[in-house]
Amino acid sequence: MLKPSLASFMFICACLIWPVQAGYDRNQAVPVEKVLYGDVDSVRNITENQLVEDRNQGWKTFGGALIGGVLGHQIGSGSGQDVATVLGALIGGGIGHQYGSGSTIKTFKLVELMINQEDGTQIMVIQDYDAGMVFNVGDRVRVVYLQGSVRVDRAM
């Protein structure tokens, strides 16, 4: 049986490795808080660079330690073999950590919209750029308020 601390550790690791999902998936209904219509006052295409860390860093360190331990175990005999196994695991883990680390810079295309809503309020929304949904000044748009987010599309 798993100890509570080990089970908690495994749960936390699973949560960190699990891919990040959008607010909702395709073919899933989500509650809408309100819908307002408005006109686009300004449009600005922007980009955002984001540093994306390698989420598999721990596995690469573990793999390096495992391989280093196996290789170290092949050396010597008796207590010397035990020492070689531990040193091999430490060296392999260090190499796996150093050369396994990786981060990349990902560029996101975004669009910033200034919208005059029909209730008299003016809002600014930044959302992902969609080549199939290009906005121009003066376009009639629909602002959909979801729980914790907002989405703008063309009014129909």
C-alpha positions as a Python dict, from the first residue, in 0.01 Angstrom:
ca = {
    (1, 'M'): (0, 0, 0),
    (2, 'L'): (123, 351, -78),
    (3, 'K'): (215, 579, 206),
    (4, 'P'): (22, 909, 214),
    (5, 'S'): (336, 1113, 144),
    (6, 'L'): (427, 901, -160),
    (7, 'A'): (70, 912, -292),
    (8, 'S'): (65, 1292, -249),
    (9, 'F'): (398, 1324, -428),
    (10, 'M'): (275, 1109, -719),
    (11, 'F'): (-47, 1315, -745),
    (12, 'I'): (147, 1644, -754),
    (13, 'C'): (382, 1506, -1022),
    (14, 'A'): (87, 1389, -1232),
    (15, 'C'): (-71, 1736, -1208),
    (16, 'L'): (253, 1905, -1319),
    (17, 'I'): (304, 1672, -1614),
    (18, 'W'): (-59, 1680, -1734),
    (19, 'P'): (-96, 1908, -2039),
    (20, 'V'): (-252, 2246, -1985),
    (21, 'Q'): (-606, 2269, -2128),
    (22, 'A'): (-802, 2567, -2254),
    (23, 'G'): (-1097, 2700, -2055),
    (24, 'Y'): (-1322, 2449, -2227),
    (25, 'D'): (-1293, 2180, -2492),
    (26, 'R'): (-1449, 2143, -2832),
    (27, 'N'): (-1805, 2005, -2819),
    (28, 'Q'): (-1844, 2114, -2456),
    (29, 'A'): (-2113, 2354, -2339),
    (30, 'V'): (-2009, 2630, -2099),
    (31, 'P'): (-2237, 2876, -1918),
    (32, 'V'): (-2248, 3228, -2060),
    (33, 'E'): (-2279, 3511, -1809),
    (34, 'K'): (-2385, 3778, -2059),
    (35, 'V'): (-2360, 3882, -2423),
    (36, 'L'): (-2322, 4243, -2535),
    (37, 'Y'): (-2287, 4388, -2883),
    (38, 'G'): (-2065, 4675, -2981),
    (39, 'D'): (-1851, 4840, -3246),
    (40, 'V'): (-1474, 4809, -3286),
    (41, 'D'): (-1304, 5141, -3213),
    (42, 'S'): (-943, 5027, -3268),
    (43, 'V'): (-753, 4712, -3366),
    (44, 'R'): (-390, 4637, -3294),
    (45, 'N'): (-207, 4315, -3376),
    (46, 'I'): (55, 4234, -3115),
    (47, 'T'): (290, 3949, -3034),
    (48, 'E'): (386, 3812, -2698),
    (49, 'N'): (698, 3610, -2633),
    (50, 'Q'): (676, 3357, -2354),
    (51, 'L'): (949, 3143, -2207),
    (52, 'V'): (833, 2781, -2209),
    (53, 'E'): (1017, 2559, -1961),
    (54, 'D'): (1078, 2190, -2027),
    (55, 'R'): (836, 2003, -1801),
    (56, 'N'): (1029, 1675, -1838),
    (57, 'Q'): (1339, 1800, -1655),
    (58, 'G'): (1289, 1567, -1356),
    (59, 'W'): (1255, 1261, -1577),
    (60, 'K'): (1577, 1346, -1760),
    (61, 'T'): (1764, 1380, -1432),
    (62, 'F'): (1615, 1053, -1307),
    (63, 'G'): (1705, 876, -1634),
    (64, 'G'): (2063, 1004, -1614),
    (65, 'A'): (2093, 885, -1254),
    (66, 'L'): (1951, 544, -1345),
    (67, 'I'): (2188, 493, -1639),
    (68, 'G'): (2484, 623, -1435),
    (69, 'G'): (2398, 387, -1149),
    (70, 'V'): (2374, 87, -1383),
    (71, 'L'): (2707, 172, -1546),
    (72, 'G'): (2871, 236, -1210),
    (73, 'H'): (2746, -101, -1083),
    (74, 'Q'): (2954, -273, -1354),
    (75, 'I'): (3276, -149, -1196),
    (76, 'G'): (3457, -330, -914),
    (77, 'S'): (3321, -571, -656),
    (78, 'G'): (3205, -566, -293),
    (79, 'S'): (3195, -225, -124),
    (80, 'G'): (3388, -70, -414),
    (81, 'Q'): (3102, -169, -643),
    (82, 'D'): (2853, 3, -409),
    (83, 'V'): (3060, 321, -411),
    (84, 'A'): (3090, 310, -792),
    (85, 'T'): (2711, 263, -821),
    (86, 'V'): (2639, 567, -602),
    (87, 'L'): (2899, 782, -778),
    (88, 'G'): (2769, 672, -1119),
    (89, 'A'): (2414, 763, -1017),
    (90, 'L'): (2523, 1106, -890),
    (91, 'I'): (2731, 1183, -1198),
    (92, 'G'): (2460, 1052, -1434),
    (93, 'G'): (2195, 1257, -1255),
    (94, 'G'): (2410, 1569, -1281),
    (95, 'I'): (2470, 1515, -1651),
    (96, 'G'): (2101, 1445, -1714),
    (97, 'H'): (2007, 1761, -1528),
    (98, 'Q'): (2263, 1981, -1704),
    (99, 'Y'): (2213, 1862, -2061),
    (100, 'G'): (1848, 1770, -2029),
    (101, 'S'): (1733, 2115, -1932),
    (102, 'G'): (1567, 2307, -2205),
    (103, 'S'): (1350, 2606, -2248),
    (104, 'T'): (1222, 2765, -2562),
    (105, 'I'): (1069, 3098, -2647),
    (106, 'K'): (725, 3070, -2804),
    (107, 'T'): (568, 3364, -2984),
    (108, 'F'): (191, 3412, -2965),
    (109, 'K'): (-1, 3625, -3215),
    (110, 'L'): (-264, 3832, -3037),
    (111, 'V'): (-514, 4099, -3132),
    (112, 'E'): (-604, 4391, -2907),
    (113, 'L'): (-955, 4529, -2960),
    (114, 'M'): (-1102, 4849, -2818),
    (115, 'I'): (-1482, 4806, -2826),
    (116, 'N'): (-1763, 5056, -2762),
    (117, 'Q'): (-2042, 4837, -2622),
    (118, 'E'): (-2411, 4911, -2672),
    (119, 'D'): (-2457, 4974, -2298),
    (120, 'G'): (-2220, 5273, -2321),
    (121, 'T'): (-1913, 5108, -2171),
    (122, 'Q'): (-1582, 5083, -2347),
    (123, 'I'): (-1367, 4773, -2302),
    (124, 'M'): (-1033, 4648, -2428),
    (125, 'V'): (-991, 4278, -2502),
    (126, 'I'): (-672, 4093, -2594),
    (127, 'Q'): (-731, 3750, -2746),
    (128, 'D'): (-556, 3501, -2975),
    (129, 'Y'): (-527, 3610, -3337),
    (130, 'D'): (-747, 3406, -3572),
    (131, 'A'): (-682, 3445, -3945),
    (132, 'G'): (-1044, 3348, -4011),
    (133, 'M'): (-1174, 3624, -3785),
    (134, 'V'): (-999, 3948, -3885),
    (135, 'F'): (-1139, 4261, -3722),
    (136, 'N'): (-1150, 4612, -3870),
    (137, 'V'): (-1243, 4948, -3720),
    (138, 'G'): (-1620, 4990, -3735),
    (139, 'D'): (-1701, 4617, -3736),
    (140, 'R'): (-2007, 4510, -3536),
    (141, 'V'): (-1896, 4251, -3278),
    (142, 'R'): (-2043, 4026, -3013),
    (143, 'V'): (-1870, 4020, -2672),
    (144, 'V'): (-1938, 3692, -2492),
    (145, 'Y'): (-1865, 3694, -2120),
    (146, 'L'): (-1786, 3346, -1990),
    (147, 'Q'): (-1702, 3252, -1634),
    (148, 'G'): (-1362, 3415, -1580),
    (149, 'S'): (-1298, 3507, -1945),
    (150, 'V'): (-1432, 3695, -2244),
    (151, 'R'): (-1438, 3622, -2617),
    (152, 'V'): (-1506, 3857, -2909),
    (153, 'D'): (-1635, 3750, -3249),
    (154, 'R'): (-1821, 3908, -3538),
    (155, 'A'): (-2189, 3985, -3478),
    (156, 'M'): (-2427, 3779, -3685),
}
